[in-house]
Amino acid sequence: MGRYYSGDIEGKFWFAVQSSNCADRFGYQGEPPNYLEYYFDEEELPEVEAEIKRIEDAIDVDKVKACFEGTDFYNDEWLKKHSVTDHEVSEYADLLMGRRIRDCIKEDGQCSFTAEL
């Protein structure tokens, strides 16, 4: 069983890597108790883009992306073989979330979704 988010963007959080509140880092704090409610609009776009850039500057995005090409499965041995750390995997997962939020704002003018805790 996994944790999902749904609304203007939908997906599944990375198991054992990505927290349900990872979207907090892009400038809006989720609303508990059982779900986190997120709403981003064009006012938050600069902060979303700034956090995306911080992540992109902090990790070798191409290396991590290449590690996951052609596979939906990975383990510690796989990561070691590709010289990718758990931290880089976590940052990469959050980067993908940030990009989805950014693209949704640019396309629709806003982005709202609910994340399971």
N, C-alpha and C positions, 0 to 999 in steps of 0.2 A: 504494500500500500504506500502511496506517495502523497505528497502535499501539492496542491494545485493552486493556481491563481486564475481568475476569470473576470471578464468584463470587456473593456475595449481591447485589451491584449489578453491572451490565454496561454497557459503552458503549465509545465510541471517543474517544481524546484528540483535542483540536483540533489540526489539522495546523499546524506551524510557530508555534504559539502556546503550547501547554500541554506542560509537561514530564511525563514518566512518573512522576516522584516528587512531583507537586503535592499528593498527599494527605498528604505529610510535614508540611505546614503545619498540619494539623488535629490534631496531637499524637501521632502514631505514626510511627516511622521504618520505611520499607519495608526488606525484607530482600533484598539482592542475592544471586546474581550475574546470572543471565539474566532473572529476573523479580523484581519487588518484591512481597513478600507483606505484606498489610495485615490487621490484626485490630483492630477497635474494639468496645468494649462500653459499657455504661452508665456505667462509670467515666470514660471519655473524653468523654462527652456534653457536660459543661460546657466543655471546651476546644474541641470542635468548634463548639458554639454561639457561643463567644467569638470564634473566628476568622471565622465567618460574619458576625457583627456588625461586626468590624473591616473586612471587605471591603465590606459594605453601607454603612458610614459613609465609606469612602474613595472610592467612585465613585458616580455617578448611575446606579443600577441600572435605573431606568425608561428612561432615555435609551439605554443600551446594549441593553436588551431590545428596545426599539422599533426599533433599527437592524437587528436580525436577524429581526423578524417578517415572515413571508411570503417569506423567502429562505433558502436553504442556502448561498448563495455570497456572498462579499464580497471586495473588494480595497481597495487604498489609496484609490482615488477614492471608493468607496462609503463608507468610514469617514470620509473628509474631508467628504463631503456631509452626513453625520450628526453631524459634530463629535465623533467617537469616536476615541480614541487606541489605539495598539497595547497600551499598558499597561492601559487599561480593558478591552480585549477579553480579555487574559490574566487579569485579576482576575475578570472575569465568568465565564469558563470554569471557573476554580477555585471560584468561588462555587457554580456549578451542581453541581460535584463534592461540595463540602461539604454542600450541601442533600441530595444523594442519600445521603451517609453518615449524616447526622443522621436522615433519615426512615427509613432502614433500621434504625438503632439503636432508634429509637422503636417501630417496628413489630415487630422481631424480638428486641430486647434485645442484639443484636450485629450486626456487619457485617464480613465478611471478603471479600477479593478479591485477585486476582493481577493485577499490571500489567506489561505487556511493557516492556522497556527499549528 
